[in-house]
Amino acid sequence: MTLSLNLGANSYDIIIEHGSLAKAGKYLNLNRKILIVTDDGVPAVYADIVAKQCKTPIKITVAQGEDSKSFSTLELLCKTMLENGFTRTDAVVAVGGGVVGDLSGFAAAVFMRGIDFYNIPTTLLSEVDSSIGGKTAINLGGFKNTIGAFHQHKRVLIDPDVLKTLPKRQIANGLAEAIKMAATFDQELFQKIEREEIDANLDYIIERSLMIKKAVVECDEKEAGLRRVLNFGHTIGHGIESYENLHGLYHGECVALGMIPMCAENVRKRIISVLEKAGLPTSLSFDPERIYEAVTHDKKADGDKIHFIYVPEIGTYEMKTTALTDFYQTIKEAFPQ
Ligand SMILES: NC(=O)c1ccc[n+]([C@@H]2O[C@H](COP(=O)([O-])OP(=O)(O)OC[C@H]3O[C@@H](n4cnc5c(N)ncnc54)[C@H](O)[C@@H]3O)[C@@H](O)[C@H]2O)c1
């Protein structure tokens, strides 16, 4: 299946095909210098399969985990390209999850003011969400995605077979973003996850999630309006993530927790039960004040007000703004100590 993301001059295709990793050379222009970026948690064979199809591959394996979304790793990627004589006509290929995608996409965005970027996402989270839409970033001072750029891909290649090696908890992590999209836009997808066996429907979940993200990004490439809906669960989720970094919760797990306070009572029950079915956390055991502090550092806070997405009914959303003091109360009530 091919989805075309229509963004004028920045348009690109997303190819979803079992076994497509071995055909990367057919779908991507690898007949030039290619910086392949992966991490040491991604089975090395995936990047090697891609490297074999490149004319001049240079492979970098960064350390797995959020800490690689840093200035020092960015410098390593850019220096490697410089030392290997990369020019503006060469390209970067990410073979990994959202960390590798965000980091290497940002390197592609800033190296020589922007070179081609291909993404081959290998986690469910990156296949349903982070591999499309052009958001690239690194973290700074413990805060997520503070330094970044919009840099659309040249093409995205999704081979669902790579998920066979992904641990169960990482599958659940990706399901959180799919549940987020279903809750705000797609009642049918939500019901499918709610009523049917999740593993048997992974291809369907990937395709439907991508269709939702595609439609949203096409309306609002640079997050001036509609795209903020994709932040459902992220206002509190990013706060938890900044604070919880030390405690080891994954991005999708933080988003899962972040969705719980931001919906109507009857919706909350359904979301909690779907999150539990997917193997995601639904309660917190730490100080809500710390999360509030982290949330107010986040980019969604605006003076003494905060913007967030609220789900009144499954498949719909409202964009809301509230005073920070009320927001603190909401966090406290949703996660009683
Ligand atoms: N750009 C965007 O629009 C966007 C959207 C959502 C999230 N994100 C970012 O994505 C990041 C999270 O991405 P993630 O959840 O993919 O985490 P990740 O990239 O850290 O990958 C999770 C783990 O799985 C391992 N792994 C990857 N593929 C594997 C495979 N096929 N088999 C076995 N192990 C594998 C990795 O080594 C890593 O240890 C966060 O930094 C978040 O901010 C970006």
The ligand as a MOL file (V3000), in Angstrom:
LIG
                    3D

  0  0  0     0  0            999 V3000
M  V30 BEGIN CTAB
M  V30 COUNTS 44 48 0 0 0
M  V30 BEGIN ATOM
M  V30 1 N 8.6860 13.4110 15.2450 0
M  V30 2 C 7.4930 13.0890 15.6970 0
M  V30 3 O 6.4550 13.4520 15.1210 0
M  V30 4 C 7.3790 12.2360 16.9290 0
M  V30 5 C 6.1300 11.7060 17.3080 0
M  V30 6 C 6.0700 10.8670 18.4170 0
M  V30 7 C 7.2390 10.5670 19.1290 0
M  V30 8 N 8.4280 11.1000 18.7300 0 CHG=1
M  V30 9 C 9.6800 10.7910 19.4490 0
M  V30 10 O 9.9390 9.4160 19.2660 0
M  V30 11 C 10.7800 8.9600 20.3480 0
M  V30 12 C 10.2710 7.6180 20.8270 0
M  V30 13 O 10.3300 6.7150 19.7540 0
M  V30 14 P 10.2090 5.1430 19.9990 0
M  V30 15 O 9.1030 4.8720 20.9110 0
M  V30 16 O 10.2270 4.5310 18.6660 0 CHG=-1
M  V30 17 O 11.5090 4.8050 20.8530 0
M  V30 18 P 13.0250 4.4430 20.4510 0
M  V30 19 O 13.4130 5.0300 19.1900 0
M  V30 20 O 13.8270 4.7870 21.6670 0
M  V30 21 O 12.9800 2.8560 20.2810 0
M  V30 22 C 12.6320 2.0600 21.3860 0
M  V30 23 C 13.6200 0.9300 21.6180 0
M  V30 24 O 13.3620 -0.1080 20.6860 0
M  V30 25 C 14.5800 -0.5290 20.0750 0
M  V30 26 N 14.1980 -0.9910 18.7510 0
M  V30 27 C 13.8590 -0.2300 17.6800 0
M  V30 28 N 13.4220 -1.0000 16.6830 0
M  V30 29 C 13.5040 -2.2760 17.1030 0
M  V30 30 C 13.1620 -3.5350 16.5240 0
M  V30 31 N 12.5930 -3.6270 15.3170 0
M  V30 32 N 13.4070 -4.6530 17.2360 0
M  V30 33 C 13.9220 -4.5820 18.5020 0
M  V30 34 N 14.2320 -3.4300 19.1220 0
M  V30 35 C 14.0110 -2.2870 18.4220 0
M  V30 36 C 15.4630 0.6800 20.1350 0
M  V30 37 O 16.8170 0.3230 20.1200 0
M  V30 38 C 15.0700 1.3060 21.4690 0
M  V30 39 O 15.8040 0.6940 22.5170 0
M  V30 40 C 10.7350 10.0430 21.4000 0
M  V30 41 O 11.9600 10.7240 21.3970 0
M  V30 42 C 9.6200 10.9690 20.9380 0
M  V30 43 O 9.8200 12.3110 21.3250 0
M  V30 44 C 8.5170 11.9180 17.6500 0
M  V30 END ATOM
M  V30 BEGIN BOND
M  V30 1 1 1 2
M  V30 2 2 2 3
M  V30 3 1 2 4
M  V30 4 1 4 5
M  V30 5 2 4 44
M  V30 6 2 5 6
M  V30 7 1 6 7
M  V30 8 2 7 8
M  V30 9 1 8 9
M  V30 10 1 8 44
M  V30 11 1 9 10
M  V30 12 1 9 42
M  V30 13 1 10 11
M  V30 14 1 11 12
M  V30 15 1 11 40
M  V30 16 1 12 13
M  V30 17 1 13 14
M  V30 18 2 14 15
M  V30 19 1 14 16
M  V30 20 1 14 17
M  V30 21 1 17 18
M  V30 22 2 18 19
M  V30 23 1 18 20
M  V30 24 1 18 21
M  V30 25 1 21 22
M  V30 26 1 22 23
M  V30 27 1 23 24
M  V30 28 1 23 38
M  V30 29 1 24 25
M  V30 30 1 25 26
M  V30 31 1 25 36
M  V30 32 1 26 27
M  V30 33 1 26 35
M  V30 34 2 27 28
M  V30 35 1 28 29
M  V30 36 1 29 30
M  V30 37 2 29 35
M  V30 38 1 30 31
M  V30 39 2 30 32
M  V30 40 1 32 33
M  V30 41 2 33 34
M  V30 42 1 34 35
M  V30 43 1 36 37
M  V30 44 1 36 38
M  V30 45 1 38 39
M  V30 46 1 40 41
M  V30 47 1 40 42
M  V30 48 1 42 43
M  V30 END BOND
M  V30 END CTAB
M  END
